[in-house]
Amino acid sequence: MFSPFRSEQGTPKTIAEVDYADLEQLRDLEEGFALELKQTFSPSVRRKIPKIVASFANSRGGWLVIGVSDAEKDVCPVPRPGADVSQVIGELCRRHVSPAPRFVARFLPDPANTEQGVILVQVLEGDFPPYVADGIVEIREGSTSGPAAGSALVDLYDKATRRRLEVRAFCKRTVYYPMPDARRKELPLFNLYLFRMGRDSEEAFSRDRSNETAAAMRVAFGQQGLDCRIQHAHDSLVFRIPARDETVVPHSAIELFPDESMKLSVPAVLLEGRERDRALATMTRRALFPPAERARLIDAAATLSRVKRMATLLDRYVRVRDIPWQEYAVAYELENMAGVTLWSDDETYLRYAEKHGVLYCATTDCLSRVRYLSDGAHDTFRARQFAGSHFFEACGLPLGSPDPEDNELVDALLRS
């Protein structure tokens, strides 16, 4: 990805790595396809920002630098905005650009006077163009922005279609479980997909990068007090907690791709043997429902704990790698979950089941709607909360219900 700033070794700097002294590097550059300079942050410049941001998003991305003259490249510090600069730029875009483009903004203070400085805005190439600014589809034309012609519009729509197909294809990934065939086919799984956008899916990554991401995932496991075992697949790394019984007991797996897309597969904890017999006996005694001979029961507390624990690892990895959540498209999938009964020996659950019936997954295998965390409003998104709530909801737990009995049940199961 283009950056107008370089380190001493000549490698591109990220927006977070840029120092005030690096602004001198702009003297050797000209405004162009991926760089635009503005001397002031005046009302007229603010009116142009949505068009500039949209044009970068519709093209290959780019940088807007406010506080540097476009002719002499002199630094002309602008006053520090009253609010966070990301919020200021984000509000301008939300009012005038649709859909909301992805960008990173930063105020770079002047060391001599921290109340003034330069505003850096890095706009990422959009995944779902066209991005429309005040009713016009803007693209980059040399060093300026201009309306897109008919053929350019077709290309933009084609790009968005291809990206949606990539997301759908990614959400069909399957992690192998070394279980006996009869059990593996029926293994109930909760899958969480995090597709990282803004990158070329065909881009090749080096072994060094693979080692770097593997080390970061090890750190995430370590922060949670867990060891991990890495298996190399043809285009990914699969992380599991080391276990000698994995051919008998299915364990969770995280699949990590070179572009840092991820898939989490969490097997439900099935009740078997004496535990299953006791649960069925309780159901019969309390007339909860006629137990079927092949009824599959999952331990609510153990499965939820497993889902949240593994999803927390994804949260930790994203923080270790300093990746904004806005770069991910998120979806979950139920696999072999149809008809699986949620079981808990918590008295609140048993009383609820006597009155309303036991909870079970009432849908066939399905993939949820893909959620795009791209409008800047999901900085607090957490995989742990997303996975935990949607897993239970998929199994019939009435989240968000106004009924006090429903809320009592939710609280009881979340505590268990």
Secondary structure, 3 states (H helix, E strand, C coil): CCCCCECCCCCECCHHHCCHHHHHHHHHCCCECCEEEECCCCHHHHHHHHHHHHHHHHCCCEEEEECECCCCCCECCEECCCCCHHHHHHHHHHHHEECCCCEEEEEEEECCEEEEEEEEEEECCCCCCCCEECCEEEEEECCEEEECCHHHHHHHHHHHHHHHHHHHHHCCCCCCCCCCHHHHHHCCEEEEEEEECCCCCCCCCCHHHHHHHHHHHHHHHHHCCCCCEEEECCCCEEEECCCCCCCCCCCCEEEECCCCCEEEEEECCECCHHHHHHHHHHHHHCCCCCCCCCCCEEEHHHHHHHHHHHHHHHHHHHHHHCCCHHHEEEEEEEECCCCCEEECCCHHHHHHHHHHCCCECCCCCEECCCEECCCCCCCCCCHHHHHHHHHHHHCCCCCCCCCHHHHHHHHHHHHC
